[in-house]
């Protein structure tokens, strides 16, 4: 239960911090933080929580990461479903807090997307479904490779949260214009439940692509970089 609680609150922090920066601060008149600020916010949520709960639950905060770590031989299969449930529930809790805050501003409108992920007409840059799918698969693949490499016992101790947080920042810098950046089904589900409509209709891609990318990244790492026995 301690591990599941850590995943719940950690994922809530990721959604509140990352999506909150997009909803509340990205376009704030005159002082908006923009894409760079939102990218940093997502990276910082993971970095800070990795130091806070990494020793408790591993700080996955992401169903795709949990699945990738299982494929990579770092996580037991019997804990996958409980972890995923805790992550999705935590993400929804974070999105609920964000909704309560954001709805207190005049002119708040869920129709603006509530930081939801999308493709085609719901992509910030109008990118196609295929472009969005490829982007999410490839970036999640590299994310898993960084996670597995940074947490390898051969890697310098204590620096994994920094590498992982910076990797997530870079991923957002690349892909916010394409999909609003998911690489995390829990994050996508949490805000889509509030946005509804098209966000829920397109949610399938933001489960399928990150999970496929995570499996691919874990497989590549095991084949090319894992320690020889």
TIDO-734839 format. One line per 5 residues: number of its first residue (from 1); their letters; for each residue x, y negated, z negated of C-alpha. Coordinates in nm, 3 decimals. Layout:
TIDO-734839
NUM> a> X/Y/Z; ...
//
This chain:
TIDO-734839
1> xxxxx> 0.000/0.000/0.000; 0.289/-0.238/-0.063; 0.409/-0.181/0.291; 0.064/-0.229/0.442; 0.008/-0.543/0.234
6> xxxxx> 0.340/-0.679/0.356; 0.241/-0.614/0.718; -0.099/-0.775/0.658; 0.038/-1.097/0.513; 0.334/-1.106/0.748
11> xxxxx> 0.113/-1.084/1.056; -0.123/-1.343/0.909; 0.178/-1.576/0.875; 0.283/-1.510/1.234; -0.061/-1.598/1.371
16> xxxxx> -0.110/-1.896/1.142; 0.239/-2.032/1.209; 0.273/-1.950/1.577; -0.081/-1.997/1.704; -0.133/-2.275/1.452
21> xxxxx> 0.152/-2.473/1.603; -0.010/-2.431/1.946; -0.359/-2.527/1.834; -0.275/-2.804/1.586; 0.057/-2.954/1.690
26> xxxxx> 0.152/-2.873/2.051; -0.042/-3.156/2.211; -0.079/-3.393/1.919; -0.093/-3.748/2.063; 0.248/-3.905/2.084
31> xxxxx> 0.423/-3.656/1.856; 0.325/-3.320/2.005; 0.581/-3.042/1.968; 0.514/-2.896/2.315; 0.626/-2.557/2.445
36> xxxxx> 0.964/-2.579/2.273; 0.809/-2.644/1.935; 0.559/-2.361/1.971; 0.837/-2.126/2.080; 1.040/-2.216/1.773
41> xxxxx> 0.737/-2.175/1.549; 0.682/-1.816/1.661; 1.050/-1.736/1.621; 1.062/-1.893/1.277; 0.760/-1.699/1.152
46> xxxxx> 0.934/-1.372/1.234; 1.272/-1.488/1.102; 1.131/-1.604/0.769; 0.911/-1.300/0.719; 1.191/-1.063/0.814
51> xxxxx> 1.390/-1.193/0.518; 1.079/-1.196/0.297; 0.935/-0.850/0.368; 1.186/-0.670/0.588; 1.306/-0.467/0.289
56> xxxxx> 0.946/-0.372/0.205; 0.781/-0.277/0.533; 1.042/-0.337/0.801; 0.853/-0.649/0.911; 0.702/-0.512/1.231
61> xxxxx> 0.406/-0.757/1.248; 0.321/-0.612/1.586; 0.159/-0.284/1.701; 0.391/-0.272/2.003; 0.696/-0.298/1.777
66> xxxxx> 0.569/-0.019/1.552; 0.507/0.204/1.854; 0.846/0.115/2.001; 1.023/0.194/1.674; 0.844/0.529/1.664
71> xxxxx> 0.957/0.606/2.019; 1.306/0.494/1.919; 1.313/0.740/1.632; 1.304/0.473/1.362; 0.946/0.509/1.237
76> xxxxx> 0.729/0.810/1.142; 0.419/0.883/1.350; 0.194/0.932/1.046; 0.234/0.565/0.952; 0.155/0.420/1.295
81> xxxxx> -0.224/0.387/1.261; -0.219/0.237/0.909; 0.044/-0.015/1.017; -0.150/-0.114/1.328; -0.472/-0.158/1.129
86> xxxxx> -0.292/-0.375/0.873; -0.132/-0.585/1.147; -0.457/-0.647/1.334; -0.643/-0.724/1.009; -0.367/-0.962/0.901
91> xxxxx> -0.372/-1.135/1.237; -0.747/-1.186/1.213; -0.706/-1.330/0.862; -0.444/-1.573/0.990; -0.669/-1.674/1.280
96> xxxxx> -0.961/-1.724/1.038; -0.756/-1.964/0.826; -0.646/-2.145/1.140; -1.008/-2.173/1.255; -1.113/-2.322/0.921
101> xxxxx> -0.838/-2.583/0.949; -0.876/-2.661/1.320; -1.254/-2.689/1.307; -1.217/-2.975/1.059; -1.097/-3.208/1.334
106> xxxxx> -1.340/-3.409/1.548; -1.369/-3.274/1.899; -1.250/-2.924/1.812; -1.362/-2.683/2.083; -1.303/-2.307/2.098
111> xxxxx> -1.358/-2.330/2.474; -1.007/-2.474/2.499; -0.879/-2.124/2.429; -0.765/-2.126/2.065; -0.413/-2.021/2.177
116> xxxxx> -0.552/-1.710/2.347; -0.354/-1.518/2.605; -0.476/-1.504/2.962; -0.400/-1.463/3.329; -0.525/-1.607/3.659
121> xxxxx> -0.743/-1.911/3.584; -0.671/-1.865/3.212; -0.295/-1.864/3.250; -0.144/-2.205/3.162; 0.032/-2.201/3.498
126> xxxxx> -0.230/-2.009/3.695; -0.018/-1.695/3.720; -0.179/-1.381/3.861; -0.274/-1.069/3.666; 0.020/-0.879/3.815
131> xxxxx> 0.266/-1.155/3.724; 0.128/-1.161/3.369; 0.152/-0.784/3.339; 0.511/-0.772/3.463; 0.609/-1.061/3.237
136> xxxxx> 0.463/-0.900/2.926; 0.610/-0.556/3.000; 0.962/-0.682/3.073; 0.982/-0.929/2.785; 0.849/-0.676/2.533
141> xxxxx> 1.100/-0.425/2.666; 1.389/-0.660/2.593; 1.236/-0.755/2.257; 1.246/-0.389/2.150; 1.601/-0.351/2.272
146> xxxxx> 1.707/-0.651/2.062; 1.518/-0.521/1.758; 1.670/-0.174/1.784; 2.017/-0.311/1.848; 2.007/-0.576/1.574
151> xxxxx> 1.885/-0.324/1.316; 2.128/-0.051/1.421; 2.354/0.053/1.133; 2.651/-0.036/1.354; 2.534/-0.398/1.388
156> xxxxx> 2.657/-0.671/1.150; 2.453/-0.650/0.831; 2.212/-0.927/0.738; 2.185/-1.095/1.077; 1.901/-0.894/1.234
161> xxxxx> 1.626/-1.146/1.141; 1.816/-1.425/1.313; 1.867/-1.229/1.634; 1.506/-1.110/1.640; 1.365/-1.455/1.561
166> xxxxx> 1.576/-1.620/1.830; 1.478/-1.349/2.079; 1.110/-1.418/2.016; 1.177/-1.790/2.058; 1.343/-1.725/2.394
171> xxxxx> 1.056/-1.500/2.501; 0.810/-1.782/2.435; 1.027/-2.036/2.618; 1.011/-1.810/2.923; 0.650/-1.700/2.919
176> xxxxx> 0.420/-1.959/2.760; 0.345/-2.098/3.110; 0.264/-1.747/3.235; 0.039/-1.592/2.967; 0.064/-1.818/2.661
181> xxxxx> 0.294/-1.535/2.546; 0.167/-1.227/2.372; 0.420/-0.941/2.344; 0.202/-0.863/2.040; -0.145/-0.706/2.061
186> xxxxx> -0.234/-0.809/1.704; -0.162/-1.175/1.778; -0.368/-1.156/2.098; -0.662/-0.980/1.935; -0.678/-1.216/1.639
191> xxxxx> -0.738/-1.535/1.837; -0.938/-1.366/2.115; -1.201/-1.262/1.861; -1.262/-1.629/1.784; -1.236/-1.756/2.143
196> xxxxx> -1.458/-1.476/2.276; -1.574/-1.476/2.638; -1.281/-1.453/2.882; -1.022/-1.402/2.607; -1.188/-1.075/2.505
201> xxxxx> -1.242/-0.973/2.867; -0.869/-1.009/2.940; -0.747/-0.866/2.608; -0.685/-0.520/2.756; -0.376/-0.646/2.938
206> xxxxx> -0.226/-0.778/2.616; -0.250/-0.436/2.457; -0.146/-0.230/2.758; 0.152/-0.436/2.879; 0.327/-0.492/2.541
211> xxxxx> 0.288/-0.127/2.443; 0.422/-0.012/2.781; 0.712/-0.254/2.747; 0.788/-0.139/2.394; 0.796/0.226/2.497
216> xxxxx> 1.020/0.140/2.791; 1.256/-0.069/2.576; 1.287/0.199/2.309; 1.350/0.465/2.572; 1.618/0.256/2.744
221> xxxxx> 1.788/0.185/2.413; 1.789/0.550/2.311; 1.935/0.654/2.645; 2.193/0.381/2.685; 2.292/0.241/2.347
226> xxxx> 2.195/0.481/2.072; 2.475/0.628/1.863; 2.608/0.958/1.987; 2.552/1.254/1.756
//
